[in-house]
Amino acid sequence: MRITRSWEISACRLTTESSLGKLSSAWARGPNSPVDRSVKLRKESVLEKMASFSLAELLEVTGGCVLGKGVLAGRVMGVSTDSRTIRAGELFVALSGTRFDGHQFVGKAFQRGARGAIIAETARHRVLRRLQCDGYLGQNSFPLLIQVPDPLAAYQALAAYHRMRIRQPVVAVTGSNGKTTTKEMTATLLQSCWPVLKTPGNFNNSIGLPATILRMSHRYQVTVVEMGVDQVGQTTRLCEIARPTMGVITNIGPDHLEFFGDLEGSATAKAELLACLPSDGVIVLNADDPYFPRLNAQARCRTVTFGFTPKAQIRGSHVGFDGKQTIFHVQVPGRKRSCRVAIQAHGSHNVSNALAAMAVGYELGVPLRQMIDTLARFRPAAMRSELKVWRGITFLHDCYNANPASMKAAIDTLVDLNMSGQTMAVLGDMLELGPQARRLHREVGAYVAARAVDYLVAYGKMAKAFLAGAREAGMSRARLAWVTNAGEAAQIIASQMRKGDVVLLKASRGIHMEHVLEVLKREKGVER
């Protein structure tokens, strides 16, 4: 289902005029602005506060048809794909994947109070058999079952339809690295002024994004969504659902090369966001990125830039680490002097993420001092640039995901964090890099040597490539180690590193590098 764009968006305002200074013209003030609606919010019906649908709407939007004698009196009051958490009155959508089949749990959804279910046409016979066995089909009872060719497409169509009913700014964040942290920082800054809905965790794909959109309501004044893609065309599809009014592209890097093929494929996929924004919207771009000129030329709306280059509108400088926090200065338009900012997310790459978030906040009218104070309280999500201490050894716990660019950024941070001790990089495989994987792992190994890291410990299928790259770049064999599991890595850390040293733990999520720290924790001594 392709959604016709109707770029109607409400004002995004505070009750104080001082907060309105930098709002984009896209957030046109009108009778539906949050300020004008403040009294109306108390009178809104339940229907206006959630994704509710009548039977006629369900059939029209999904293109499905009712199976058997199922009826719906009134409306479904929400949509869920999880039979374990579905609430009474909601609609269950039976999605299927390589590891799960929601059609097995239709009965469980009805048991928990679902008012209906969307199922695949191809699954109707086994669903009916299971419901018959469970006692849900009888002479006087027949639950509402809507059969469709593709339940995922139906789920997305419902989300897109619901989005069109909510006149509200939506900020979409995409990019090769830093999406989740930038999304979290952006939502945190905006929450200092307005009620904000955001993508939970990294639920940023074709299932997770519609789930967020279906939670949109007039209780929120801004929605911030994350878009993760690994195929050309996916960004466009996600934008058809979310209809963003403002976008952020954090950077372009070698992510998901197994699917994109090359860096150009990654850039093309991210650039799809530009064509999906309204002409009176805003795109926030990284002025330091090599692809910036190309992305800027493709923009169809106003561009706001961030970065460290003097040409950036939201410009960072003087990045440092004081032993506890990352410190930097930020310069914004209209101010002659820069302001000092302190964040608990470490490394220059996280400063870049903060600048992107500040660009959004600046455009939407969040006062600069308020952004600085809010960022000081921000904490990164688990396994993303976390600092942990074990027996006086500092760990840069960055195990959530990895690609060549994020690996190099983490290695830079490892070096920057070291005050006077030794450094060790414990690295695992970077996944989804396709035919270029071995070469890219060797490059990262060479980068470890170039940054003068004291020790490199590698494990995974590509461990030898890490070590070969480091060796070729001049790193001594005595400072290289190949391990086969987390326990062996933990043993090397315990034997080689001392109080005051710094260790980086970094790999793609599927490698479960966090197990290294878990092994050390069993020996006690983790301080935080």
Secondary structure as GFF3:
##gff-version 3
##sequence-region A 1 528
A	DSSP	three_ten_helix	17	20	.	.	.	ID=ss1
A	DSSP	alpha_helix	38	41	.	.	.	ID=ss2
A	DSSP	three_ten_helix	46	49	.	.	.	ID=ss3
A	DSSP	beta_strand	52	54	.	.	.	ID=ss4
A	DSSP	alpha_helix	55	62	.	.	.	ID=ss5
A	DSSP	beta_strand	65	66	.	.	.	ID=ss6
A	DSSP	beta_strand	75	77	.	.	.	ID=ss7
A	DSSP	beta_strand	79	80	.	.	.	ID=ss8
A	DSSP	beta_strand	91	93	.	.	.	ID=ss9
A	DSSP	three_ten_helix	102	105	.	.	.	ID=ss10
A	DSSP	alpha_helix	106	111	.	.	.	ID=ss11
A	DSSP	beta_strand	116	120	.	.	.	ID=ss12
A	DSSP	three_ten_helix	121	123	.	.	.	ID=ss13
A	DSSP	alpha_helix	124	133	.	.	.	ID=ss14
A	DSSP	beta_strand	145	148	.	.	.	ID=ss15
A	DSSP	alpha_helix	151	165	.	.	.	ID=ss16
A	DSSP	beta_strand	170	174	.	.	.	ID=ss17
A	DSSP	alpha_helix	179	191	.	.	.	ID=ss18
A	DSSP	beta_strand	196	198	.	.	.	ID=ss19
A	DSSP	alpha_helix	208	213	.	.	.	ID=ss20
A	DSSP	beta_strand	222	226	.	.	.	ID=ss21
A	DSSP	alpha_helix	234	242	.	.	.	ID=ss22
A	DSSP	beta_strand	246	249	.	.	.	ID=ss23
A	DSSP	alpha_helix	257	260	.	.	.	ID=ss24
A	DSSP	alpha_helix	263	276	.	.	.	ID=ss25
A	DSSP	beta_strand	282	286	.	.	.	ID=ss26
A	DSSP	alpha_helix	292	298	.	.	.	ID=ss27
A	DSSP	beta_strand	302	307	.	.	.	ID=ss28
A	DSSP	beta_strand	314	321	.	.	.	ID=ss29
A	DSSP	beta_strand	326	331	.	.	.	ID=ss30
A	DSSP	beta_strand	339	343	.	.	.	ID=ss31
A	DSSP	alpha_helix	348	363	.	.	.	ID=ss32
A	DSSP	alpha_helix	368	377	.	.	.	ID=ss33
A	DSSP	beta_strand	386	390	.	.	.	ID=ss34
A	DSSP	beta_strand	393	398	.	.	.	ID=ss35
A	DSSP	alpha_helix	404	417	.	.	.	ID=ss36
A	DSSP	beta_strand	423	428	.	.	.	ID=ss37
A	DSSP	three_ten_helix	434	436	.	.	.	ID=ss38
A	DSSP	alpha_helix	437	450	.	.	.	ID=ss39
A	DSSP	beta_strand	455	459	.	.	.	ID=ss40
A	DSSP	alpha_helix	463	472	.	.	.	ID=ss41
A	DSSP	three_ten_helix	477	479	.	.	.	ID=ss42
A	DSSP	beta_strand	480	482	.	.	.	ID=ss43
A	DSSP	alpha_helix	486	496	.	.	.	ID=ss44
A	DSSP	beta_strand	502	506	.	.	.	ID=ss45
A	DSSP	three_ten_helix	509	511	.	.	.	ID=ss46
A	DSSP	alpha_helix	514	521	.	.	.	ID=ss47
###
